[in-house]
Amino acid sequence: MEWLVLTLIFITTVNQNRCNAFQYLEIGKRGTIKCSVNGTFNAVLWYISNEEEAVAVFKESEKSGEGYERGEYDIDKDGSLVILNVTTQHDKVFRVKQVIQLTERYVEHTVVARTTVAPDTSYPVITNCEMTNNVCFKQVDKDNLFDCVVQNTRPAVELNWISASTTTDDITTSSVVVAENNVTYTTQSTLSYSYRHYPRLSIFTCQAFSVAPNMMATSSTLIIEKTFDFSSLVATQKYIEMHSKLDLDCTSDINYSILVWKKSSRMDGIFENILYSINDGTHYFTSGYEFGTAGNLSVSEVAVKDEGFFVCLYTNGLIEGMKLYNVSVYVYPSPLYPVIEECKQRGNNCTVYAKFGDSLTCTIHRIRPKVHLVLQAYQKDSPVTFELQQLFVEQNGESYDVSISSVIQLLPQYEYSFRESRVTVECRVIGPYEDLVYKSSKLDLLLPSAYEESGNTGVPLEIRRVIFIIAAVGLFLFLIILGLSCVLRKGKRQTKNEGNDVTSKHEEDIELLQVNDAKEEEDKTSKGDEVKMTPEQEIDRFISHIEKKYQKLYNSVETIPYVRDRMRCVDNIFVDSGIMIRESNEESKSRKLESYEDIFDNENMENSRIFVIEGEPGYGKSTLARKILYDWCHDPSFRLSSVNILIFLPMRQLGGTNSIFEAIRKLLLQGSEPWLNEIDVEGMLRKPAMPSVLILLDGYDEYPDRDTKYTYIEEILQGRQLEHLRVMVTTRLSYMTDKYLRKSLWVRLTGFDEKAGQTYITKSVFNSNMKKGSKFMDILQSNSILKHLSKVPLFFVMFAHMTHEDKTFKSLTSVTEVFKKIVSSFHVHMKAKLLNPEEISSFEHLQKFHDKLDEIAFEWLLNGTNQLKAVGIKLKLGKDLYNHYVKIGILVEESSDCFGNAHGGKIVRFFHKIFCEWYAAHYLANHLSARGANDLELLQGMDPMQLQHVFRFACGLSKVAGEKIIKYLEGIVEGKTFAIVCMAEHDKTSKRFNETLEALTSSGKTYIHGRDSNLLQWSTVCTLEAAGSRSIRIECIVLDQAFARTEEDGIVLTSGTRLPPISTLEAIWIETEDGREFSDNDVGKVLSYMSQSKRTKTVHFQNCLLPMQISKIHLKSSDGIKTVDAKVLERMKSETTKLKKIRNKINHSDTDFDEKKPHTTDGIIKSNKPECINNKNKQRSLIQLLHIASRKKVIIKLLSLYKSYRKVDKDKIVLESGISLPNFGTAERVQVDTEIGGN
């Protein structure tokens, strides 16, 4: 029992004095047996085992002892024993006595010392295998023996093989330990590997036991791969653009035990390991390659060295698999089209004079891989050919310059019939990579008659002389006979018809002459002679030609993408939607138009040069442009009928053009008789006396060169080119600014209201059946989500056509559900046409698995791409997936532009941006839901305001992704309101939803800005409505230049969204653009709106001019309102006190005003300095108040013009701002303070 107590004391003391029972000492080095004492001690004595005499003593700062004196031992200051040179003799038990104080009993500890020798390697070595750290990768084609060895170590270690795919009992192993000089030991364990017994990939671990601490890694890993001929696999072709991100997927099974990526530059080459992962989470990398999610191979920036074959092998112990990729790196040429040397200085589609035998050279620059060029005549059955074409390839860094040169030749069959003519020649890329090139290049050759040029008609000179003489003689005889015949006929006629009317004969002669003239003109034309046109005729011909071109545009409007056989004329489906208009200056006022034709009223046409039509995607900008074309071509009463020439250019097809004249030639004159070249077009448009011209540029946001400085489009918009012409531009919101656009008129499309929606659906869906149209609209308006989406014309049109017979759409509760319904309708419609079960099965698979399309859509949005080369997306998606989405209409493939002109290469785009956002949202949702995703980095690269639908869809598609998105949005500026909208996509009933609503609305101001997108304004209104329906207090709503007007059912915002009366709203703040005037009726409508909410007591007006009196009728109807704060001007400095004095005398009711009592005030009008942004409006407001004061006989004691006086004009003072000062009858004194030196 005593021994047990002592043992417990010793154990406790060990813990306190840091004295471990087993300690290791390395042979041949200085070693320390740690057994330290905390603080001071009286003595420390060290003994070997049970010996009575101490080998080392440290007492009262003095050291002694036998071992100490012979230089074998020492004692540290903390009492630990130091062995100066460790040998095998120190493999023994040591005791230590620690005397802390003489008055206390000493403490004794026992320590077992073990001597060690570190092995030659820091891990068990697997022989016959090249190891990387402690991992060995080995390919085998037969049974093998693998030895795991630890050499020259002390103490001896125990080795054992463990398999990750089988139990330990299934492994055939043997072990042996060999002693070396009785000091060190070598241990070996052998694994017997059976080729037939194990799967394609196997993992074995050589585990070491009884290893001294910190001596070596306790295990090594052996990965065995059975050899395999990868050429037997079908490789997935993967095309990737240089410097873009490569992502190769391997398996969706994230529970793999081993996954290996290998690479070879050739299919028949050696595949080297580049990346592998073991189930313990350890990853091994080769420089430049890394793991993505779920074992994907990822390259952040692809280079040419990454071309080749990649194979992935994986197993989870039960299931194994392989996947092979053939990765090709491509580089788009620069420029994106071949360059014809003869056109190099003049741009593509030029005209050159040439003769047969001349050579042409065409080059495609900086392209990869090598491509093949061809020079050929553009027209079919052309008499011109290009033989002996020579191809030259020159390496240019990691890309190539490919050139072709050929000689212009005439086909033999045209040797005698070819006359002077214009021939169009095309240079284009052919072969598998032709779609890398955006378009072909063309030039017009003006070729003379081949034999006129050579001075040879092809007939010998002697024969030609004979023919000439015979022809001359024959012509002479013919003229003589003709003359005699006329004389004889005339004599007979006079004899027979002397009494006939002379006038009748004269008319007959004129008719005969006209017939002869016509015949002569026809002969000239047949001979190839061009008739010189007057400028007026040239313009008329141009107008007639472009009108025919426009027919294809306005007659081919798609209502549903997959119904391409039902193209509609724009006039049959167009409905006027909401339109707001403003001018480009600081004092602009937005106003609503009743019809789009009002844009072109006389005042706007006289005062404006630039017309900007802006709206969000799907709001009908391009449809409006086509309607304008239609009315210009067909409606003489159309307000634009005064415009003689309307030039329409889709801006997404202007990439690479160098001038507006080249663009017109390329798009509007291509394929026609080329009577006009670029020089002719330029000469026509630059004429000062040119009739009225309007250039309509559709889709500024899709202009490929938008971010390039100093483009010709920028020059035209800013008035540095063609400043005498008017320009109309359509664009998405926020892509253009009025900073540099003088004399511009800004039109904003705000979408369908209920009336426009009902007009459309009745007209286009229900064949003018008003009853059905009204019923459908009633259902639509009863669903808040559908009600909002119906404002977007494109959305409304698709939804109405696809789902008007589907009753289930009434139950949809989120934007995600609505769009899922629309996309599903696309697939259902196409699936119904399939009969073959295999086709149906394949169709369903492609509908479900669209990961590659998701990735492309996401990259497209982030890169701001408007359209893709068909080859790029086709190669990335694969043929089946590409054709699937083109067939159903979500992807649109174009081989020609909107006028039917061939591109020279196919391009592909999403039918609409909203579809791109839908599939991009799938990518985002999957990424955020994956293990180990870098959420913050991905989300920080996205603008929530520009990609709102992506965020909302992603929240609705995945709850995990939604939580991460909402958390991110709540942490960024102005993100909390939008977070509510995203939260509503999947969770409207949670406590968190209500708490977030309350935090956003009940403390502080909720802002709605005028320049917010339609979607953001609507989202904010939805948030406010949700708060009101849950009885959550809303302190104040601030309409910052977002107020348009007030109607019966609410305030209409600039986007067209209605802000309904909200029961829990306490105050509203209306801040308008500077100087906006409110009539008595306008104010009355605002007060009426407020009266519909019990809690709304206060309204603030800022930056606007209110009426001096508010009708008692309006005040009586809004008795509950306690405060109307009329802040007429923005915060003023010294003027504030002055204005308040005036305002106090001129209040809203006349009851307190007594004209018999004298009232006085002062007025100071300051200078209109540039730094005073609102100063001009302040002047107007002050003048208005002083004018009313004068009318009410308020005496103005002093009117001070402080640095604001300019001149006197016709008894009126004109201020520097240009405002005329009226004559105030009650002003007693006027003081003028000018700048120093002013006159």
WOHUCOR-V85092 format. One record per backbone hydrogen bond with DSSP energy under -0.5 kcal/mol. NH is the residue of the N-H (numbers start at 1). CO is the residue of the C=O. Records with the same first field share a line. If there is no record, write none. Layout:
NH=CO + CO
This chain:
5=1
6=2
7=3
8=4
9=5
10=6
11=7
12=8
13=9
14=10
15=11
16=12
17=13
18=14
19=14
23=112
25=114
27=116
28=86
29=26
31=83
33=81
34=32
36=18
37=78
42=99
43=99
44=58
45=97
46=56
47=95
49=47 + 93
51=48
55=46
56=46
57=64
58=44
59=62
60=42
62=59
64=57
66=54
67=55
68=55
69=65
70=66
71=68
72=67
73=67
74=82
76=80
79=76
81=33
82=74
83=31
84=72 + 82
86=29
90=87
91=88
92=90
94=111
95=47
96=109
97=45
98=107
99=43 + 97
100=98
104=101
107=98
109=96
111=94
112=21
113=92 + 111
114=23
116=25
117=154
120=151
125=149
127=125 + 147
131=129
132=135
133=131
135=132
136=221
137=130
138=223
140=225
144=193
146=191
148=189
149=125 + 147
150=187
153=185
154=117
158=209
160=207
162=205
164=203
165=203
170=167
171=168
172=192
173=171
174=190
176=188
178=186
180=184
181=179
183=180
184=180
185=153
186=178
187=150
188=176
189=148
190=174
191=146
192=172
193=144 + 191
195=193
198=194
202=224
204=222
205=162
206=220
207=160 + 205
208=218
209=158
215=212
217=122
220=206
221=134
222=204
223=136 + 221
224=202 + 222
225=138 + 223
226=200
227=140
230=228
232=229
233=230
235=233
236=324
237=235
238=326
240=328
242=330
243=302
244=241
246=299
248=297
249=247
251=294
254=252
256=253
257=315
258=315
259=277
260=313
261=275
262=311
263=272
264=309
269=266
272=263 + 270
274=261
275=261
276=284
277=259
278=282
279=257
281=278
284=276
286=274
289=286
290=298
292=296
295=292
296=293
297=248
298=290
299=246
302=244
306=303
307=304
308=327
309=264
310=325
311=262
312=323
313=260
314=321
315=258
316=319
321=314
323=312
325=310
326=236
327=308 + 325
328=238 + 326
330=240
331=368
334=365
338=439
339=363
340=338
341=339 + 361
343=340
344=341
346=343
347=343
349=442
350=442
352=444
354=446
357=408
358=355
360=406
362=404
363=339
364=402
365=363
367=400
368=331
372=430
374=428
376=426
378=424
379=424
382=379
385=409
387=407
390=405
392=403
394=401
396=399
399=396
400=367
401=394
402=364 + 400
403=392 + 401
404=362
405=390
406=360
407=387
408=358
409=385
411=383
414=411
415=412
418=414
421=447
423=421 + 445
425=443
426=376
427=441
428=374
430=372
434=431
436=433
437=434
438=336
439=336
440=903
441=427
443=425
444=350
445=423 + 443
446=352 + 444
447=421 + 445
448=354
453=449
454=450
455=451
456=451
464=460
465=461
466=462
467=463
468=464
469=465
470=466
471=467
472=468
473=469
474=470
475=471
476=472
477=473
478=474
479=475
480=476
481=477
482=478
483=479
484=480
485=481
486=482
487=483
488=484
489=485
490=486
491=487
492=488
493=489
494=490
495=491
496=492
497=493
500=497
505=501
506=502
507=503
508=504
509=505
510=506
511=507
512=508
513=509
514=510
515=511
516=512
517=513
518=514
519=515
520=516
521=517
522=518
523=519
524=520
525=521
526=522
527=523
528=525
529=524
532=530
538=534
539=535
540=536
541=537
542=538
543=539
544=540
545=541
546=542
547=543
548=544
549=545
550=546
551=547 + 548
552=548 + 549
553=549
554=550
555=551
556=553
557=568
558=556
559=557
563=560
564=562
566=563
568=557
570=554
572=569
573=569 + 570
574=570
578=751
579=593
580=748
581=591
582=746
584=744
585=583
588=585
591=581
593=579
598=595
599=596
600=597
601=598
605=601
606=602
607=603
608=604
609=743
610=743
611=727
612=610 + 745
613=611 + 729
614=612 + 747
615=731
619=616
624=620
625=621
626=622
627=623
628=624
629=625
630=626
631=627
632=628
633=629
634=630
635=631
636=634
638=635
641=638
642=639
643=640
644=642 + 692
645=692
647=645 + 694
648=646
649=696
651=649 + 698
653=650
654=651
657=654
663=659
664=660
665=661
666=662
667=663
668=664
669=664 + 665
672=669
675=673
681=677
682=678
683=679
684=680
685=681
686=682
687=684
690=687
694=645
695=726
696=647 + 694
697=695 + 728
698=649 + 696
699=697 + 730
700=730
702=699
703=700
704=651
706=703
708=705
711=708
715=711
716=712
717=713
718=714
719=716
720=715
721=715
725=722
726=693
727=609
728=695
729=611
730=697
731=613
735=732
742=740
744=741
745=610
746=582
747=612 + 745
748=580
749=614 + 747
750=578 + 748
751=578
752=791
757=753
758=754
759=755
760=756
761=757
762=758
763=759
764=760
765=761
766=761
768=762
769=766
770=768
773=769
774=770
775=771
776=772
777=773
778=774
779=775
780=776
781=777
782=778
783=780
784=782
787=783
788=784
789=785
790=786
791=788
792=789
793=791
794=618
796=792
797=793
798=794
799=795
800=796
801=797
802=798
803=799
804=800
806=803
807=805
809=806
810=807
811=808
812=809
818=814
819=815
820=816
821=817
822=818
823=819
824=820
825=821
826=822
827=823
828=824
829=825
830=826
831=827
832=828
833=830
834=831
840=836
841=837
842=838
843=839
844=840
845=841
846=842
847=843
848=844
849=845
850=848
854=850
855=851
856=852
857=853
858=854
859=855
860=856
861=857
862=858
863=859
864=860 + 861
865=860
868=908
870=906
872=869
873=869
874=870
875=871
876=872
877=873
878=874
882=878
883=879
884=880
885=881
886=882
887=883
888=884
889=885
890=885
891=885
892=909
893=891
894=907
897=901
900=897
903=895
904=895
907=894
908=868
909=892
911=890
915=912
916=912
917=913
918=914
919=915
920=916
921=917
922=918
923=919
924=920
925=921
926=922
927=923
928=924
929=925
930=926 + 927
933=930
935=933
938=934
939=935
940=936
941=937 + 938
942=939
944=942
946=943
947=943
951=947
952=948
953=949
954=950
955=951
956=952
957=953
958=954
962=958
963=959
964=960
965=961
966=962
967=963
968=964
969=965
970=966
971=967 + 968
972=969
975=972
979=975
980=976
981=977
982=978
983=979
984=980
985=982
986=983
987=983
994=990
995=991
996=992
997=993
998=994
999=995
1000=996
1001=997
1002=998
1006=1036
1007=1005
1008=1038
1010=1040
1012=1009
1017=1013
1018=1014
1019=1015
1020=1016
1021=1017
1022=1018
1023=1019
1024=1020
1025=1021
1026=1022
1027=1023
1028=1024
1029=1025
1030=1026 + 1027
1031=1028
1032=1027
1034=1064
1035=1001 + 1033
1036=1004
1037=1067
1038=1006
1039=1037 + 1069
1040=1008 + 1038
1041=1039 + 1071
1044=1052
1045=1052
1047=1050
1050=1047
1051=1059
1052=1045
1053=1051 + 1057
1054=1042
1056=1053
1059=1051
1060=1058
1065=1062
1066=1034
1068=1098
1069=1037
1070=1068 + 1100
1071=1039 + 1069
1072=1070 + 1102
1075=1103
1076=1073 + 1103
1078=1105
1083=1079
1084=1080
1085=1081
1086=1082
1087=1083
1088=1084
1089=1085
1090=1086
1091=1087
1092=1088 + 1089
1093=1090
1095=1063
1096=1093
1097=1066 + 1095
1098=1066
1099=1123
1100=1068
1101=1125
1102=1070
1103=1127
1104=1127
1105=1076
1106=1104
1110=1148
1115=1111
1116=1112
1117=1113
1118=1114 + 1115
1119=1116
1121=1118
1122=1097
1123=1097
1125=1099
1126=1124
1127=1101 + 1125
1128=1126
1136=1133
1138=1134
1139=1135
1140=1136
1141=1137
1142=1138
1143=1139
1144=1140
1145=1141 + 1142
1146=1142
1147=1145
1152=1149
1153=1150
1154=1152
1155=1153
1157=1154
1161=1195
1163=1198
1165=1200
1166=1164
1167=1202
1169=1167
1172=1169
1173=1171
1175=1172
1178=1174
1179=1175
1180=1176
1181=1177
1182=1178
1183=1179
1184=1180
1185=1181
1186=1182
1187=1183
1188=1184
1189=1185
1190=1186
1191=1187
1192=1188
1193=1190
1194=1189
1195=1159 + 1193
1196=1226
1197=1161 + 1195
1198=1161
1199=1229
1200=1163 + 1198
1201=1199 + 1231
1202=1165 + 1200
1203=1201 + 1233
1206=1214
1207=1214
1209=1212
1212=1209
1213=1221
1214=1207
1215=1213 + 1219
1216=1204
1218=1215
1221=1213
1222=1220
1224=1222
1225=1223
1227=1224
1228=1196
1229=1196
1231=1199
1233=1201 + 1231
1234=1232
1238=1235
